[in-house]
Amino acid sequence: MASKEKLIDGFQRFKQHYFGNDGRLYASLKNGQPAKTLMVACCDSRVDPAILTDCDPGDLFTIRNVANLVPPCEHDNSHHGTSAALEFAVNNLEVENIIIMGHGNCGGIKALWEGVDNSQTQFIHSWVSMAQPAKDWVKHTLSTASEEEQIKACEQRAVLESLANLMTFSWIRQRVEQGTLSLYGWYFDIAAGELLCFNHTTGAFEIVVD
């Protein structure tokens, strides 16, 4: 478990590496971030996108939330943190790729699957309910599969729902249609240590690194 002392020690190593041994990277980043890939990932402590992809600071613009979900575009006065981050990444940073990365053993999808007691939570039920179409699809399509298989399929299907929701933002849809922005669905299988990518041709998540 990471104690405060461990975190501070970690920062000292970070500082020595990036500011002591060779400061060129952060010198190049001091006036802005060059990230051209946006990663939407889960808050889960086991699936840090930069660690999983061995990226340097400045490589990824990252949005992390419960169950790596992207809401549909909504025009109201509510607080839209994920949508605001999407807008900044696409319109200001002009990212060229958006990756939705789901993962195995996701607590948010498990909450969706098992149902959340509204009396016990203020925000979780409303948030994960946007992936309800994924659960409905699995229940209908994979009704004879084991519960373990169904939950894994729901985790992956939720990624596809988020990809579809991305296209409800006009400034994302326009760039996709122009060919300047690409959308990808990934899934990190924690148990197997494998990264899978959704193949639009086969309609399946496939291992990308053997």
Residue, then its C-alpha position, 0 to 999 in steps of 0.5 A: m500500500a502506498s503511504k504518504e512517505k512512499l509517495i514522497d520518495g517516489f516524487q524524489r526519484f521522479k524529480q531526479h530522473y526528469f529534472g536532475n539527470d536529464g531535464r530536456l523532456y520537461a524543458s520541452l513541456k514547460n509551455g504546453q503539452p504535445a499529447k496527440t492521444l487521449m485515453v479514457a480509462c477507469c479510476d481503478s488503481r490497477v490500470d494506470p494508462a501511462i504505466l500500462t503503455d510505458c509512456d513519458p509525461g506529455d504523451l497521453f492526455t488522460i480522462r479517468n472515471v468510474a468504469n471508463l465511461v463517456p456520456p452522450c453529449e448533453h446540453d444542460n447546466s449540470h457539471h460535465g467533467t468528462s465532456a469538458a475534458l473531451e472538448f479541451a483535448v479535441n478542440n484545443l490540443e487537437v488530439e489525433n486519437i481517442i482510446i476508450m480502455g476498459h478492463g477486467n474485474c471492473g468495479g463500476i461494471k460490476a455495480l451496474w451488473e449487480g444493481v446499486d441500491n439507491s439508498q446506499t449511493q448518491f452518484i454511482h447508480s446514475w453514473v454507471s446506468m449510462a452503460q445499461p444498453a451494454k448490460d441489456w445487450v449481454k443479457h439478450t445475446l449471451s443469456t446462456a453464458s456463465e456469469e463470469e463470461q457475461i460480466k466480461a462481455c459487459e465490460q467490453r460492450a460498455v467500451l463500444e457504448s462509449l465509442a458510440n457516445l463519442m460520436t454524439f459530440s458534433w466536433i468529434r463526429q466532424r473530425v472523424e468524418q474528415g479523417t483527422l481523428s481516430l477512435y479505438g476501443w481497448y480492453f486490458d485483461i488483468a487476469a491474463g495480462e493481455l491487451l485487446c483491441f476491438n476489430h471493427t471487421t470481425g466485431a471482436f476484441e482481439i489480442v494486439v500483443d502476442 
